[in-house]
Amino acid sequence: MTVSKPSPAQSDQDRRFMQAAVALARRGLGRVWPNPSVGALIVAQDQNGFPILAGRGVTSRPGSAHAEVNALRQAGERARGAACYVTLEPCSHHGRTPPCADALIAAGVARVVIGCLDPNPRVSGRGAARLKEAGLEVVTGVEEAACRDLQIGFIRRIMEQRPAVSLKMAMSRDGFIGRKGDGQVRISGPEAGDFVHGMRSNHDAILVGIGTALADDPELTCRLPGLADRSPVRVVLDTDARLPLTSKLVSTAADVPTWVICGNDADRDRLSALAEAGVLVIKVPAPGGRIEPEVALKALGMRGITRLMVEGGASVAASFWQSGVVDVFMLVTGNVLVGEGGIPPFAGLSLDEVHANPNYEPCQTGWLGCDQIEILRRRGT
């Protein structure tokens, strides 16, 4: 059976249900890596032919059921003859779970609406083809841009062997991210703080440089009520393995994973002490005493990370931006003044240069309480 082109009324309905599936899938971000977070809806019809939601599902943790299977389980017999809306093409291969395409066929689903195809060239289209061969109606590309945006981390890891990168910075009204010698300086208000913690909850990992780790002794956890279990993996770029064993990142490593990316020549005793404290030590080349962002990202991608949030400091932010690996840049400008001794947001790089980069476009501006937020996105993502 060929891919169908639904009528305008059906297309509008398809878009609405796919938008709901995208919103559902966002709930799994940060929880299911290395898998993509997928949303699936089973939509049946009542006796008058009106659509009714029979089941919904999100990707479970690795090794457990995928979104389609979770939705089918909820729908039960109502799945027979129903439509399935799914944000990513159903898998057609055996991994840690059986193929979702087979589950849809076995459940008697009549129609499958797919947001975007699997980005892996070796897989893309095979799930859709399997469904069509079994006689199901298949529609692809519904709300494709939104679905691809949802899967950007999965796409980056499959196609480039690295996670997608969100760079976040908080800057004072006079253009600084902190004050020399003062450690962590509160720049933004509680609304912006809640926003940042929410962002942490939907990323797989959060990264800072050793300078920030030493100066601020941060926890880098998600501290929103009810989301303590959504804290990401904490990653420190630490060429010489200087992270203190007494730091919060190390002392809490048993509760929230802490990874240290260090140079191959880092002191063995320091590395052993960190490992004994429960820290995962990742050794990479560091020519000239510097770990390049691309090297760090490849190391994280190899370990399954799909979405990385970079929180600084200035040198790390500048190196990631100048390397061209940032997918989303979030700038929160607080309503406070730092004054003398202020630390510029990018080491040797001005915000004017950031805004002038033709590879990025503004996609959102607004206010979080008294603080302003601006989000730039890489064109084409």
N, C-alpha and C positions, 0 to 999 in steps of 0.2 A: 504494500500500500504506500502511496506517495504521501509526502507531507501535505497536510491540508491547509487551506486558507479560510479561516472562519469568517462568518458574516460580520458586518460592523457591530451588531448588537452583541454577538458572541465575543468579538475582540474586546469590547469594553468590559464585558464580564470577566474574560480571561485576565485582563490587566488588573482588575480589582482583586481577584483572588491571588494573582502572583504577587501583588504588592503586600497582601496579607502574609503570604509565605515568606517574603523577604523580611518583614518585621519579625516574624516568628524565628527565622534563622539567626537574627542578630542576638537572640538570647543565648546562643551557644558559643559566641565568639569568646576566645580566651580559655575555653574549657575542653575543646575536643582535638587540639593539635596532636599529631601532625595532620589529622583529617580536616577537611573543610567543614564549616558549620552550614548545614543544609536545612531548609524548611520544606515540609511537604504537607499538603492538604488533600484529603479525600472528599470530593464533593459529589453527593448523590442528588436525586430528584425526589420531591414528594409526589403524592398522588395527582397533584395538579400540574406537575412539570416544573415546579419552582426549585431552584437549587437549595440544598441544605448541606451544612457542614457535618460530615459523618465522622471524620477523624483528622487529627493533626499530629505532626511529629517533628522533632528536631534530632539531629545527629547526637547519639549518646557518646559517652567517653570511649576512647579507643578500645577496640576489641568487642564492643557491644553493638547493638542494633543501629543501623542507619536510619535517617529520617523517614524514608518511605515505609520501612518495616514497622516503625513505631506508629505511623499514621494508619497503616493497614490493621494493626492489632487493635487500635481504638475503634476503627470502623467495623470490624468483624464482617458479617455477611452483607452489610450495606455497601461494601466495596464492589460487589459484583455489579457490573454495568455502570459503575461510577466513573468520574474523571479524577485524575491525580494531577495536582499542580505541584511542581518541584523546581526549586531554584537552580539546581545543577543536574545535568544529565545522569540518570540512574546508571550505576556501575554494571558492567556486564562480565566481570571477571571474579574469580574466587580469590579473596584475600583472607583476612581474619574472620570475615563473614561471607555468606553466600551472595551471589549477584542480586542486586535490588531489582533489576529488570525481570529476572525469573520470578521474584516474589510478586511483582505486579501482574505478571501473566497468570500465575497460579491463582491469584485472588480474583481473577475475572474482571479486572479493570478494563473499561472499554476505550478510554481516551487518556492520553498523557500529554500535559502541557509543560514544556521545559523552558526554563529561563535562559540558561546558557549551556553550551556543550562543554564537556570535560576539556580543560586546556591542554592536556597531554596529547601531543600529536599521535602517539601510538594507541591511544584509547578513544580519542574524540570521534563521536558519531557512531561508535559500535553499540552503545547502549540503546540509542534511538533506533538503529537498524534492527536490533534484536526484537524490539517491541513491534516494529512495523512488520517484520517477518512473521510474527505471531498473530497478525491481523488487527492490532490495536491502531487506533487513530493517533497520530503523533503530530504535535505542533511545537515548533521550536522558536526561540528568539523573542518570547514575550517578556517585556521589561528587561531586556538583555543588559542594558547599561547598568541598571541597578543591581542585577544579579552578579555581573562581573565586578562591580565595585565591592560587593559583599565578599567576593572570593579573591580579592586582590592578593592577599597573603598566600593562599593556596596556589594561585597562578604564578606569583614570583618564585615560590619554592620549586614548583614543577619546571618552569621554563628557565630560571636563572640560578637555581640552587641557593636561594637566599630568601629571608623573610621580607615582607613589605615593611617599610620604615616610616613611623610617625615621629617627627621631631617636635617636641613641645618646649617652649620657653616662656618664662614669666619675667616681665620687664617693668621697671618702675616708670613713673611719668616722666622722669628726666633721663630715661634711656639706659638704665643699668640693671643687671641681674643679681647684684649683691654688693657688699662692701668688703674690701680687703681686710682680712684679719678678724672679721666679725662672724665667720661661719654662716649659718643659714639666716637670711634676713627675710622676714615676712613681707611680701610685696603685694599679694592679692588677697581678696576677702574670702569669706566662707563660701559664697556661691561658686566662685572660681575654683576653690579647693574641692568642693563636691564634684564639680565637673571633671577635674583632673583625676580624682579617685575613680569616677565612673569610667574614664578612659582607660585607666589601669586595668579595670576589671575585664575589659574586652580585648586586651592584648595578651599574648602568650608570655611575653617577657618584657622587662624594663631594664634599660642600660644607663649607667653613669660611668664617668671616668674615675680613676683613683683619686684625683684631686678633690672632686666633690665628695667622695666617700670619706676621705680624711678630714675635710673641712667641716662637713655637716653631720657626719655619722647618721645617715638617714635610715629609715626602715624600708621605704619603697613598697609599702603594702597598700592594699585597698581597705580603707577604714570607714566605708559607708555602712550604716546599719544593715545587717543581714547579708553583707557581701564579703565577709572576712575570708570565706573559702575561695573567693575569686581573685586573690592576690596572685600576680604573675611571678614567674621565675625572676629573681633579681640577678642581674649580670653586671660585673665590674670589669672594665678594661684596666688591667693592672700589669704592665709589662714586667715589673720586677717583683711581683707578689708581695706588695707592701701592706695589703689590707690587714689591719690588726685583728688578732684573735678575740680581742675584747670588744670589737665593733658590734653594733646591733645586727648587721648583716650576717656576721659569722655566728654570733651567739644564738640567733633564731633560725639557723639553717635547718634544724631538725623540723621546724614548723612550716617554714616557707623556703623552698629551694633557693640556694645561692650558688651561682656559678662565677668563677673567676677565669677570665681569659688572660693568659700571661705569655711572656716570651719563652722560647725554647731554652734560653740560657738563665732563666730565673733560678734563684737559690733553691737547691733541692730540699734543704731543711725547712724552709718557709713553705714550700709546696706540700711537703709531708704533713706539716702541722695543720695547714688549711684542710687537707684531705681528711685527717683524723678528726677534725672538728665538724665534719659533715659537708664540707664545701666540695662541689665538683670542680676540679681543676682542668682547664682546657689549654693545652700548650700549642702555640702557633708561631710561625716565623715573625720576628720583630727586627728587621734590619734597621740599624741606626737607633735602636731603642724605641721604635715606634710601631704600634700595631695598626695597620691600615684598616679602615672600615670594611673594605671588601673582604679582607681575610677574616675578620671577626664575623661578618655576616655569613660567609660560607661555613664557618665552624658551627654557627647556630643553626643554619639550615640543615646541616648534616644530622643534627640532633632533633630535628622535627619542628623547630620554631617557625611559625608562619607569619606572625604579626609582632613586630618589635616596636616598643615605645622608647625613644631616646630622650632623657631628661637633662643631659648636660654633663659637665659645665661648658664654659665658653670654648675651650679648645676642642672638646669632643664635638660640640655642635658645629663648629666651623669645619672640622675635618669631614664630618658626614655630609654637610651641605656641599662642600667643594668637591667631594667625590662623586656627586650626582646620584646618590642612592636614596635620597629622601623622596618619599611618595606624597606625604602630607606634612605640611608645616603649620603648627598651631602656635600663635603668639598671643599671650594674655598680657595686656598692659594695665598695671595697677594704678591706683589713684594715690600713690605715696611717692615721696621724694627720698632718694638715697643720699645725694649730695657728695661731699668730698670723699675720695677713696673708692668711688663706684667702679664696679667691674663691667666693662662693655659686654653685650650679649654674645658677640662673635669675636674671637681672637683674630685681629687683623682684617676683619670684614665688616662692612657697614650694612645696616638694614636697607639703605637705599639700593645697594647692590643686590640684596636678596629680592626686593620688590621688582627690580629691573630685569630679573632673570626671565628670559622669554619662554623657558620650559615650564613655567608655572603660571597659574591663573588663580585669582581670588574666587573662592566658591562660597564663602560665608563670612559675614561680619555681624556683630551684635554686642549685647551687653550681658555680663554676668554680675548682677548687683551693680557696684560702682566701677567694675573693671570691664575693659573692652576686650573682645576676642576677635581675632582675624585668622581665617584658615585659608591657606594656599594649597592647591592640589596640582600635582604634575599633570600636564596636558596629556590626554590620551589614556589616562588610567580610569 
